[in-house]
């Protein structure tokens, strides 16, 4: 079976996000003062071959821990969707 994983990786809330801070500051210059607290992260989409959804989730979890996210600076969350063949 094939599954699609949608992974969101964001900087830890306790850490400064320089990109987000710069974008937040620029919002006032664009006459958008209603926007604040911008945080910039990554979105990763990938396909996983697995016997079932739980196995696919375990594979994605391993990929996040070992390569995709830096746990010292980032946290991640993901969703798994079955792909129709």
C-alpha positions as CSV (number, residue, x, y, z in Angstrom):
1,X,0.0,0.0,0.0
2,X,1.1,3.6,-0.6
3,X,0.6,6.4,1.8
4,X,1.2,10.2,1.5
5,X,2.7,11.9,4.5
6,X,2.3,15.7,5.1
7,X,5.0,16.8,7.5
8,X,5.1,20.3,9.2
9,X,8.4,21.3,10.8
10,X,8.5,24.5,12.9
11,X,11.1,26.2,15.2
12,X,10.6,25.4,18.8
13,X,8.3,28.0,20.4
14,X,11.0,29.0,23.0
15,X,13.5,29.9,20.2
16,X,13.7,33.1,18.3
17,X,12.6,32.8,14.6
18,X,14.6,35.5,12.7
19,X,12.7,34.9,9.5
20,X,9.3,35.1,11.3
21,X,10.4,38.2,13.1
22,X,11.5,40.0,9.9
23,X,8.2,39.1,8.2
24,X,6.2,40.3,11.2
25,X,8.1,43.6,11.1
26,X,7.4,44.0,7.4
27,X,3.7,43.6,7.9
28,X,3.4,47.1,9.3
29,X,5.1,48.5,6.2
30,X,2.5,46.7,4.1
31,X,-0.4,48.2,6.0
32,X,-1.1,44.9,7.6
33,X,-0.6,45.6,11.4
34,X,-3.3,43.0,12.2
35,X,-0.7,40.2,11.4
36,X,1.7,39.4,14.2
37,X,3.8,36.5,15.6
38,X,4.7,35.0,12.2
39,X,6.7,31.8,12.5
40,X,8.4,30.2,9.4
41,X,8.8,26.5,9.0
42,X,9.0,23.8,6.4
43,X,6.3,21.6,4.8
44,X,7.4,18.2,3.4
45,X,5.2,15.9,1.4
46,X,6.4,12.3,0.7
47,X,5.1,8.9,-0.4
48,X,5.6,5.8,1.8
49,X,5.2,2.2,0.9
50,X,3.9,0.2,4.0
51,X,1.6,-2.6,4.9
52,X,-0.7,-0.4,6.9
53,X,-1.2,3.2,8.2
54,X,0.5,2.5,11.5
55,X,3.6,1.1,9.8
56,X,3.7,4.2,7.5
57,X,3.5,6.4,10.6
58,X,6.4,4.6,12.2
59,X,8.5,5.0,9.0
60,X,7.7,8.8,8.8
61,X,8.4,9.2,12.5
62,X,11.9,7.6,12.0
63,X,12.6,9.8,9.0
64,X,11.7,12.9,11.0
65,X,13.8,11.9,14.0
66,X,16.8,10.8,12.0
67,X,16.9,13.4,9.1
68,X,14.1,15.8,8.5
69,X,13.9,17.7,11.8
70,X,16.5,18.9,14.2
71,X,15.0,18.2,17.7
72,X,17.3,20.7,19.3
73,X,15.7,23.6,17.4
74,X,12.5,22.2,15.8
75,X,9.4,20.2,16.4
76,X,7.3,18.3,13.9
77,X,3.9,16.9,13.3
78,X,2.5,14.9,10.4
79,X,-0.6,13.4,8.9
80,X,-0.8,10.1,6.9
81,X,-3.2,9.6,4.0
82,X,-3.8,6.4,2.0
83,X,-3.2,6.9,-1.7
84,X,-5.7,5.5,-4.0
85,X,-4.1,3.4,-6.7
